[in-house]
Amino acid sequence: MGYANVNHPSLNLFGIILAGGSGTRFWPLSRSHYPKQVLRLLGSESMLQATIGRVLPLIPLEHLMVVTSATQEDVIRLELYRTGWDEIRLVTEPIGRNTAAAVGLAARLLPAENEPILAVFPADHHIQDPEAFLQALGRGAELAKAGFLVTFGILPVRPETGYGYIQCGSPIDSHRKAYYASRFIEKPPLAQAEAFVRAGNYYWNSGIFLFSRKTILEAMARHLPELDGRLNALQNELASPQFEAMYRNLPSVSLDHGVLEKVDNLVVIPLDVGWDDVGTWGALKNLFPPDDQGNVALGNTVNVDSKNCIIYAQDRLVATIGLDQMIVVDTPDATLVCPLNKVQEVKDLVAELDRREMVESSQHLTVERPWGSYTIIDAGHGYKVKEVVVHPGKRLSLQYHNQRAEHWVVVQGEALVTIGQEVSKITANESVYIPVKTPHRLENPGLAPLKIIEVQTGPYLEEDDIVRLNDDFWRG
Amino acid sequence: MGYANVNHPSLNLFGIILAGGSGTRFWPLSRSHYPKQVLRLLGSESMLQATIGRVLPLIPLEHLMVVTSATQEDVIRLELYRTGWDEIRLVTEPIGRNTAAAVGLAARLLPAENEPILAVFPADHHIQDPEAFLQALGRGAELAKAGFLVTFGILPVRPETGYGYIQCGSPIDSHRKAYYASRFIEKPPLAQAEAFVRAGNYYWNSGIFLFSRKTILEAMARHLPELDGRLNALQNELASPQFEAMYRNLPSVSLDHGVLEKVDNLVVIPLDVGWDDVGTWGALKNLFPPDDQGNVALGNTVNVDSKNCIIYAQDRLVATIGLDQMIVVDTPDATLVCPLNKVQEVKDLVAELDRREMVESSQHLTVERPWGSYTIIDAGHGYKVKEVVVHPGKRLSLQYHNQRAEHWVVVQGEALVTIGQEVSKITANESVYIPVKTPHRLENPGLAPLKIIEVQTGPYLEEDDIVRLNDDFWRG
């Protein structure tokens, strides 16, 4: 991958990336099947890709593990595939059971020999200075090897009431680059948060941790004996039919609350690296420079007299007049309007969408696939129209449909089309017809993207009417 | 048309409908090529259709004239066609020159014999009680025949600062159903407007007028001699090449300010008919019953804790959290977010869109045509995809394109398709290909709507690459 491996030769370092977030707080850009960790908020890289890329100079690919949940497994696997990182081990929780269970399972799955050191990274944080971050990680790894549990603390820049704070005690040595943790405070009221910011020895809990496999397993055995026992029973049942039920029965507790708050060998390394947890839409104010009126406006926007707003548009036009401290987010099938100070309630809104079983809570109109993507551009009684993009050299599965026929019109690039026994090459402005129940395959033999318009007709037009006969990817 | 003509036999009544509004204040639902008077805000009828339908019991179709401007001519003609009201005379101003010019021209175009009485109606007002309205019109027509200029006054229900007020003087007779107008006040400050509401003898100027042809032409000759002279010169030049330039040179003045404020024979008939000029998005609060939180929410909306808002969605989801006194309007290609008290600034926003030459100020993605409609559902380099709907029994022009080929896939209904010399009938799930430069025609021979997906490919894909060989409608 072109990353120089400057791995500390004396340390057997592993990385566990927690990528099971459900993405409710960035709705409508995130959906339950397209969570925050795969958003490309800051450019061409998803937050998961950035998280992995950031640590690769210190931890080789084959020492990384990504933990996700069943709902997100497909999209996470796709992210890894797309970047050529298929060899990263993917561990799928049937359902999220908080960080203690995820880390406890991951630690058990790592080889025990050679004193493995585990670094735990949330998959959806932003870090401006990756080099300083790696230096801090290296220091932390040494401490972990020495038997400490290590957490990284962020010097608070505002009295954030949504975070956990750690009070630091005495430095562990004369270099004063790490401190004993003396107290945890979760989501303090504003006055207390303000006092913490003034005090100077309180840090935000970043959620990035380091410890040896042995240290964390011993700590979990001591402080979370029930979880520990259940994980011991479960670790050899990954492929068994009981796994899902067993996992669902695990106690749901955070690593912070269940373990770190209770141990006496926790140290805090202050991290001054431009960290942001990108927790809500409000974070865009930290990630993008606001204009003279304090607005962060991205995409196709026109604004008259608004200030201090976050306006996130894509292709469609978002026009705003005289707004203050407001968030407007537009996506092809859903728009959100919400005051900045109510941004925490986005998750309540998504819960309401779930309650109404609205597809906008889970899916985008554009769905990414290992071979490319498709976008639903029109639908009505008895028909559905998609724009389908196939990456160069990729092909869809050989498949047929029991209930629909399809018309394909190539509009960009060239297609190798299999219909029944016939294979033909067609290019822009040519079309083919695929009757019901006829095996067919779409392939891009070219060097440029292939784009087709697919018109489906039939009584039933959902994705589950795909019978796959042969697939290049991991789909059955 | 099934309307009972209860025309006063003693009155030779004509109706002039002013339908030249540019529709900036209802953007993004209105566009310059889809103005407020054709919006269907309240149901299946456009405001223009409602305006005409309302007066038909009193004024027959052949006595109606619609005045519009060149930009709106197509869409207004389409509205009349769609309702079967083609015989209404359509007068097109090259450019709007305010109401005095429009009414002066229209009056000259009416036959002078039999003492014609002219009623002037804006095309974009809402009236809840059409029967009471017709009764008031009938009374007004009698007064107009007696030589009065008549305006209809609305008893103010709020201290609106955006309207003109008329102070009423003494009643013209013992019935006290009409009063001499004693003073005009245009857009008063709030304190004055509040005083007017309290006083009880001030009325909003509704913009609905009645006078005999002779009375208004004499009044214009006296009070607007320049406009009068230019209109005299212009009235026989409607078909001449000079018409446009001559019209552009007309003084732009309102009938109220130029004539009505200056005459001594103006009377006001109070109108208690649930009138609303539907002037801004805020009017939806008057037209639709708000819910318990004071919200008017139309279309696909989900709301958490917002109040006193107007939320206008269509197919796409609009989700709102904790808004107060806010307007959110969503259309397929543009969204507006604006506080209720800044609703007057929507026109400034549209001016900005015009300045940037953004298509969203003039056109919708769905364009209505005499034969049906089309919607642009996708577009990219070298291709454009439309959903085309053809009404039963209608057909598009016989046409060809110099730069594009087309693929048609029928998805609903049946199509009679002419391609070159070939005529064939195709139904849902069948497709045809139309090569570049090949004459073709699409027709719906059935009783149900025909819907096709049209995929265009070629280097140039705009509407002006249509060479019409034969058309059922008024297009060249």
Interface residues (C-beta under 8 A of the other chain):
Chain A: W27 P28 V302 V304 D305 R316 L317 V318 A319 T320 I321 G322 L323 M326 V328 D330 P332 D333 A334 T335 L336 V337 C338 P339 K342 E345 V346 D348 L349 E352 L353 R356 M358 E360 T375 I377 D378 G380 H381 G382 Y383 V385 E387 A405 H407 V409 V411 Q412 A428 N429 S431 Y433 K451 I453 V455 T457 G458
Chain B: W27 P28 V302 V304 D305 R316 L317 V318 A319 T320 I321 G322 L323 M326 V328 D330 P332 D333 A334 T335 L336 V337 C338 P339 K342 E345 V346 D348 L349 E352 L353 R356 M358 E360 T375 I377 D378 G380 H381 G382 Y383 V385 E387 A405 H407 V409 V411 Q412 A428 N429 S431 Y433 K451 I453 V455 T457 G458
